Amino acid sequence: MVLVPADAAGVSVTPTPELIAPHVLGDVHFDDVVLPASARLGNNGQGLNLVLATLGVFRVSVAGAAVGLAQAALEEAVRHTRTRVQFGRPLARLGPVAQMLADCWTEVEMTRLLTYRAALLAVDDPAASLNHSSMAKLAASEAASRVVDRCVQMMGRYGLVRNSKIERLYRQARPMRIYEGASEVLRLGIARQLTEEVI
């Protein structure tokens, strides 16, 4: 593995099309780039371990962001459902809405705990704890999508107002299931590790 400075001769970046939620992405092109031996990271043959360690940290960071996003969406829904009155009482006191609030809070707390555990493991050995980071990222990003979707539902038309906080969270939640490994790819890796350990 080598560290290539962004301003190295022969390196160019082409921005990708605008995404539904802001994210730093682009296509990096290398044209006859020459680097000194000091640009090498780690020892020969150890590049994959560095990549896995990086993924272990990045996946936990996406999981943390997903938990925060879900928490923010839930807070918006709680604020709305406590103050919006329908059928003579706040929405939060209506059975189906109360159930959705309870499900959202439960999912936020479950994924928060899994993310904390994965982060703790990643501190010691991010490459060895990659599966826990992958599980946290998978669970948190999928939960964030479900939570924010429920929150939009609870807020009704107010959840659909363009550029409102909840609408922005709705757009930001979807790409999290793709960043740092799509959910389907993570499931394959998690299942492979599980079956290798059991068999």
Residue frames as qw, qx, qy, qz and C-alpha x, y, z in Angstrom:
[[0.000, 0.890, 0.455, 0.000, 0.00, 0.00, 0.00],
 [0.439, 0.099, 0.014, 0.893, 1.25, 3.46, -0.84],
 [0.016, -0.785, -0.384, 0.486, 0.23, 6.96, 0.18],
 [0.422, 0.402, 0.406, 0.704, -0.18, 9.14, -2.92],
 [0.065, -0.431, -0.231, 0.870, -0.21, 12.90, -2.27],
 [0.425, 0.722, 0.515, -0.178, -3.18, 14.58, -3.96],
 [0.224, 0.910, -0.154, -0.312, -0.83, 17.07, -5.62],
 [0.586, -0.291, 0.648, 0.389, 1.54, 14.42, -7.03],
 [0.267, 0.458, -0.497, -0.687, 2.31, 14.76, -10.74],
 [0.276, 0.036, -0.885, -0.373, -0.04, 12.58, -12.78],
 [0.017, -0.386, -0.855, 0.346, -2.87, 12.48, -10.22],
 [0.251, -0.145, -0.212, -0.933, -6.23, 13.91, -11.22],
 [0.165, 0.306, 0.834, -0.428, -9.70, 13.71, -9.72],
 [0.235, -0.250, -0.530, -0.775, -12.99, 13.78, -11.58],
 [0.379, -0.013, 0.537, -0.754, -15.96, 14.61, -9.35],
 [0.074, 0.297, 0.941, 0.142, -18.86, 12.18, -9.51],
 [0.212, -0.538, -0.451, -0.680, -22.39, 13.38, -10.31],
 [0.275, -0.356, 0.388, -0.805, -24.17, 15.16, -7.46],
 [0.278, -0.174, -0.939, 0.104, -25.65, 12.68, -4.99],
 [0.395, -0.678, -0.488, -0.383, -28.95, 12.89, -3.11],
 [0.580, -0.806, -0.052, 0.108, -26.97, 13.59, 0.07],
 [0.200, 0.881, -0.418, 0.091, -23.62, 15.42, 0.21],
 [0.894, -0.307, 0.269, 0.185, -20.63, 13.07, 0.25],
 [0.015, 0.781, -0.521, -0.345, -17.03, 13.43, -0.86],
 [0.820, 0.124, 0.542, 0.138, -16.71, 11.07, -3.82],
 [0.360, 0.795, -0.307, -0.380, -14.79, 11.19, -7.06],
 [0.955, 0.238, 0.052, 0.167, -12.86, 9.14, -9.56],
 [0.325, -0.794, 0.418, 0.299, -9.09, 9.28, -9.00],
 [0.844, 0.528, -0.035, 0.084, -6.89, 8.80, -12.08],
 [0.560, -0.622, 0.408, 0.364, -3.19, 7.92, -12.04],
 [0.722, 0.688, -0.023, 0.065, -1.14, 8.70, -15.14],
 [0.712, 0.382, -0.330, 0.489, 2.51, 7.57, -14.84],
 [0.436, -0.846, 0.139, -0.276, 2.67, 8.56, -11.17],
 [0.681, 0.262, -0.535, 0.427, 6.13, 8.03, -9.68],
 [0.571, -0.777, 0.027, -0.265, 6.53, 7.83, -5.91],
 [0.139, 0.606, -0.720, 0.308, 9.56, 7.46, -3.64],
 [0.538, -0.078, -0.831, 0.123, 9.99, 4.31, -1.53],
 [0.034, -0.036, -0.590, 0.806, 9.04, 6.40, 1.52],
 [0.521, -0.061, -0.150, -0.838, 5.46, 6.57, 0.19],
 [0.587, -0.104, -0.793, -0.125, 4.99, 2.88, 1.07],
 [0.556, -0.492, 0.275, -0.611, 2.84, 2.26, 4.15],
 [0.885, -0.254, 0.341, -0.191, 3.77, -0.76, 6.24],
 [0.381, -0.414, 0.772, 0.294, 5.80, -3.71, 5.06],
 [0.372, 0.237, -0.699, -0.563, 5.72, -5.57, 1.75],
 [0.380, -0.158, -0.898, -0.154, 2.78, -7.96, 1.61],
 [0.122, -0.356, -0.715, 0.589, 0.90, -6.23, 4.46],
 [0.144, -0.073, -0.229, -0.960, -1.29, -3.91, 2.37],
 [0.472, -0.390, -0.675, -0.413, -4.44, -5.98, 2.76],
 [0.456, -0.440, -0.628, 0.452, -4.21, -5.81, 6.55],
 [0.106, -0.205, -0.117, 0.966, -4.05, -2.02, 6.33],
 [0.317, -0.190, -0.496, -0.786, -7.08, -1.97, 4.04],
 [0.522, -0.434, -0.730, -0.079, -9.05, -4.19, 6.43],
 [0.355, -0.372, -0.472, 0.716, -8.06, -2.02, 9.40],
 [0.063, 0.045, -0.132, -0.988, -9.18, 1.08, 7.51],
 [0.446, -0.312, -0.625, -0.560, -12.51, -0.54, 6.68],
 [0.487, -0.402, -0.717, 0.295, -12.90, -1.56, 10.32],
 [0.170, -0.334, -0.289, 0.881, -12.61, 2.07, 11.39],
 [0.194, 0.003, -0.338, -0.921, -14.64, 3.58, 8.53],
 [0.423, -0.356, -0.759, -0.344, -17.53, 1.13, 8.94],
 [0.350, -0.490, -0.623, 0.499, -17.78, 2.01, 12.63],
 [0.052, -0.246, -0.044, 0.967, -17.81, 5.70, 11.71],
 [0.328, -0.169, -0.554, -0.746, -20.70, 5.16, 9.29],
 [0.447, -0.439, -0.778, 0.046, -22.53, 3.17, 11.96],
 [0.258, -0.406, -0.423, 0.768, -22.06, 6.05, 14.40],
 [0.123, 0.094, -0.227, -0.961, -23.33, 8.55, 11.84],
 [0.401, -0.285, -0.728, -0.477, -26.36, 6.34, 11.16],
 [0.382, -0.479, -0.703, 0.362, -27.17, 6.13, 14.87],
 [0.117, -0.337, -0.177, 0.917, -26.92, 9.91, 15.14],
 [0.236, -0.054, -0.483, -0.841, -29.13, 10.38, 12.10],
 [0.429, -0.403, -0.786, -0.190, -31.77, 8.01, 13.47],
 [0.316, -0.453, -0.550, 0.627, -31.64, 9.79, 16.84],
 [0.021, 0.201, -0.069, -0.977, -32.14, 13.18, 15.15],
 [0.349, -0.205, -0.640, -0.653, -35.11, 11.86, 13.15],
 [0.428, -0.453, -0.770, 0.132, -36.67, 10.39, 16.27],
 [0.198, -0.377, -0.357, 0.831, -36.28, 13.68, 18.14],
 [0.191, 0.028, -0.319, -0.928, -38.07, 15.48, 15.27],
 [0.450, -0.306, -0.742, -0.391, -40.90, 12.95, 15.32],
 [0.375, -0.435, -0.682, 0.452, -41.23, 13.17, 19.11],
 [0.039, -0.249, -0.123, 0.960, -41.38, 16.96, 18.96],
 [0.329, -0.058, -0.481, -0.810, -44.04, 16.82, 16.24],
 [0.497, -0.317, -0.777, -0.221, -46.17, 14.04, 17.74],
 [0.296, -0.371, -0.623, 0.622, -46.21, 15.66, 21.19],
 [0.052, 0.352, 0.118, -0.927, -47.51, 18.98, 19.84],
 [0.330, 0.004, -0.580, -0.745, -49.71, 17.92, 16.90],
 [0.432, 0.118, 0.687, -0.572, -53.25, 17.22, 18.10],
 [0.415, 0.015, -0.680, -0.604, -55.54, 14.85, 16.19],
 [0.603, -0.365, -0.672, -0.227, -58.85, 13.37, 17.39],
 [0.510, -0.794, -0.080, -0.322, -58.64, 15.44, 20.56],
 [0.743, -0.602, 0.223, 0.188, -55.21, 14.33, 21.75],
 [0.009, -0.749, 0.573, 0.332, -51.52, 14.50, 20.75],
 [0.770, 0.390, -0.447, -0.233, -50.48, 12.12, 17.99],
 [0.202, 0.426, -0.831, 0.294, -48.01, 10.50, 20.39],
 [0.445, -0.077, 0.688, -0.568, -50.96, 9.19, 22.42],
 [0.815, 0.286, -0.104, -0.492, -52.56, 7.43, 19.47],
 [0.899, -0.190, 0.394, -0.015, -51.89, 3.67, 19.39],
 [0.851, 0.420, 0.122, 0.290, -50.20, 3.23, 16.01],
 [0.245, 0.853, -0.245, 0.391, -48.04, 6.34, 16.44],
 [0.551, -0.686, 0.425, -0.214, -47.02, 5.32, 19.97],
 [0.946, -0.026, 0.301, 0.116, -46.01, 1.90, 18.65],
 [0.676, 0.632, -0.029, 0.378, -43.87, 3.47, 15.92],
 [0.095, -0.867, 0.339, -0.351, -42.19, 5.76, 18.46],
 [0.767, -0.475, 0.420, -0.099, -41.41, 2.78, 20.70],
 [0.920, 0.243, 0.205, 0.230, -40.02, 0.75, 17.80],
 [0.431, 0.803, -0.151, 0.382, -37.84, 3.66, 16.68],
 [0.322, -0.803, 0.412, -0.284, -36.40, 4.29, 20.13],
 [0.893, -0.247, 0.376, 0.005, -35.69, 0.58, 20.60],
 [0.835, 0.442, 0.106, 0.309, -33.87, 0.34, 17.27],
 [0.175, 0.877, -0.262, 0.364, -31.81, 3.46, 17.98],
 [0.517, -0.683, 0.468, -0.217, -30.67, 2.09, 21.34],
 [0.949, -0.011, 0.302, 0.091, -29.93, -1.42, 19.99],
 [0.721, 0.577, 0.011, 0.383, -27.77, -0.09, 17.20],
 [0.083, -0.892, 0.311, -0.318, -26.10, 2.43, 19.49],
 [0.729, -0.518, 0.442, -0.070, -24.94, -0.38, 21.80],
 [0.908, 0.218, 0.265, 0.241, -23.72, -2.53, 18.90],
 [0.452, 0.803, -0.085, 0.378, -21.85, 0.45, 17.47],
 [0.339, -0.829, 0.384, -0.225, -20.23, 1.26, 20.82],
 [0.867, -0.271, 0.413, 0.072, -19.07, -2.35, 21.13],
 [0.802, 0.471, 0.166, 0.329, -17.66, -2.39, 17.59],
 [0.174, 0.901, -0.201, 0.342, -15.87, 0.91, 18.21],
 [0.584, -0.685, 0.420, -0.114, -14.33, -0.43, 21.41],
 [0.903, -0.008, 0.381, 0.199, -13.08, -3.55, 19.61],
 [0.629, 0.703, 0.081, 0.321, -11.75, -1.48, 16.71],
 [0.182, -0.931, 0.300, -0.103, -9.55, 0.55, 19.06],
 [0.666, -0.479, 0.563, 0.104, -7.43, -2.51, 19.83],
 [0.345, -0.151, 0.798, 0.470, -7.37, -4.23, 16.44],
 [0.507, 0.454, 0.043, -0.731, -9.55, -2.77, 13.67],
 [0.430, 0.319, -0.734, -0.417, -8.61, -5.47, 11.14],
 [0.134, -0.026, -0.976, 0.170, -9.42, -8.35, 13.51],
 [0.204, 0.415, 0.663, -0.589, -12.71, -6.75, 14.55],
 [0.151, 0.098, -0.483, -0.857, -13.86, -6.01, 10.98],
 [0.251, -0.358, -0.858, -0.269, -16.84, -8.36, 11.30],
 [0.186, -0.609, -0.597, 0.488, -18.12, -6.47, 14.33],
 [0.001, 0.408, -0.111, -0.906, -17.63, -3.18, 12.47],
 [0.179, -0.068, -0.729, -0.658, -19.50, -4.67, 9.51],
 [0.225, -0.506, -0.831, 0.046, -22.37, -5.84, 11.73],
 [0.119, -0.584, -0.357, 0.719, -22.61, -2.42, 13.36],
 [0.076, 0.278, -0.354, -0.890, -22.60, -0.63, 10.01],
 [0.206, -0.227, -0.844, -0.441, -25.17, -3.04, 8.55],
 [0.225, -0.568, -0.756, 0.234, -27.50, -2.85, 11.54],
 [0.117, -0.561, -0.238, 0.784, -27.22, 0.89, 12.08],
 [0.088, 0.200, -0.430, -0.876, -27.61, 1.95, 8.45],
 [0.243, -0.323, -0.835, -0.373, -30.58, -0.37, 7.88],
 [0.234, -0.595, -0.662, 0.392, -32.16, 0.76, 11.16],
 [0.065, -0.401, -0.021, 0.913, -31.63, 4.43, 10.31],
 [0.180, -0.064, -0.621, -0.761, -33.56, 3.93, 7.07],
 [0.321, -0.478, -0.811, -0.103, -36.43, 2.26, 8.90],
 [0.257, -0.541, -0.479, 0.641, -36.48, 4.82, 11.71],
 [0.010, 0.301, -0.129, -0.945, -36.44, 7.88, 9.48],
 [0.229, -0.209, -0.732, -0.607, -39.09, 6.33, 7.24],
 [0.316, -0.563, -0.749, 0.149, -41.36, 5.80, 10.25],
 [0.199, -0.483, -0.260, 0.812, -40.68, 9.35, 11.41],
 [0.113, 0.048, -0.428, -0.895, -41.71, 10.76, 8.04],
 [0.316, -0.383, -0.808, -0.317, -44.86, 8.64, 8.26],
 [0.308, -0.566, -0.620, 0.448, -45.68, 9.91, 11.75],
 [0.110, -0.429, -0.049, 0.895, -45.20, 13.51, 10.64],
 [0.479, 0.668, 0.560, -0.102, -47.49, 13.11, 7.66],
 [0.484, 0.807, 0.175, 0.290, -47.36, 15.99, 5.19],
 [0.226, -0.940, 0.255, 0.008, -44.92, 17.85, 7.46],
 [0.722, -0.355, 0.525, 0.279, -42.43, 15.06, 6.85],
 [0.675, 0.426, 0.475, 0.369, -42.53, 15.72, 3.12],
 [0.099, 0.984, 0.028, -0.143, -41.66, 19.42, 3.11],
 [0.766, 0.460, -0.103, 0.436, -38.62, 19.94, 0.89],
 [0.369, 0.498, -0.382, 0.685, -35.47, 20.94, 2.80],
 [0.637, -0.657, 0.093, -0.393, -37.12, 20.45, 6.18],
 [0.248, -0.589, 0.750, -0.170, -34.92, 18.70, 8.73],
 [0.747, -0.003, 0.636, -0.192, -36.76, 15.39, 8.46],
 [0.780, 0.614, 0.054, -0.106, -36.71, 15.46, 4.64],
 [0.254, 0.781, -0.566, 0.075, -32.93, 16.06, 4.65],
 [0.454, -0.391, 0.774, -0.207, -32.46, 13.19, 7.11],
 [0.848, 0.289, 0.384, -0.222, -34.57, 10.98, 4.85],
 [0.655, 0.721, -0.225, -0.002, -32.29, 11.71, 1.90],
 [0.025, 0.719, -0.667, 0.191, -29.14, 11.25, 3.98],
 [0.717, -0.250, 0.596, -0.259, -30.22, 7.89, 5.39],
 [0.906, 0.380, 0.090, -0.164, -30.48, 6.07, 2.07],
 [0.558, 0.678, -0.462, 0.125, -26.84, 6.33, 0.92],
 [0.356, -0.609, 0.646, -0.293, -25.59, 5.04, 4.28],
 [0.898, 0.007, 0.411, -0.158, -26.66, 1.55, 3.21],
 [0.805, 0.567, -0.037, 0.171, -24.13, 1.82, 0.38],
 [0.067, 0.862, -0.441, 0.243, -21.14, 3.75, 1.85],
 [0.181, -0.557, 0.782, -0.213, -18.21, 1.59, 3.01],
 [0.023, 0.022, -0.996, -0.089, -19.80, -1.56, 1.63],
 [0.562, -0.189, -0.314, -0.742, -23.38, -2.14, 0.55],
 [0.673, -0.291, 0.450, -0.509, -25.58, -4.05, 2.98],
 [0.962, 0.197, -0.053, -0.179, -25.67, -7.11, 0.71],
 [0.587, 0.534, -0.522, 0.312, -21.86, -7.24, 0.52],
 [0.212, -0.510, 0.608, -0.571, -21.59, -6.91, 4.30],
 [0.864, -0.129, 0.242, -0.423, -24.04, -9.76, 4.80],
 [0.888, 0.345, -0.302, 0.042, -21.91, -12.03, 2.60],
 [0.339, 0.540, -0.598, 0.485, -18.76, -11.26, 4.58],
 [0.475, -0.399, 0.496, -0.608, -20.47, -11.65, 7.95],
 [0.946, 0.017, 0.082, -0.312, -22.02, -14.99, 6.94],
 [0.758, 0.446, -0.440, 0.181, -18.71, -16.24, 5.54],
 [0.066, 0.520, -0.643, 0.558, -16.90, -15.42, 8.78],
 [0.693, -0.260, 0.368, -0.562, -19.64, -17.04, 10.85],
 [0.973, 0.139, -0.049, -0.177, -19.60, -20.30, 8.87],
 [0.591, 0.512, -0.536, 0.320, -15.80, -20.47, 8.86],
 [0.164, -0.482, 0.619, -0.599, -15.72, -20.08, 12.65],
 [0.788, -0.138, 0.314, -0.512, -18.49, -22.63, 13.26],
 [0.948, 0.268, -0.130, -0.109, -17.42, -25.32, 10.78]]
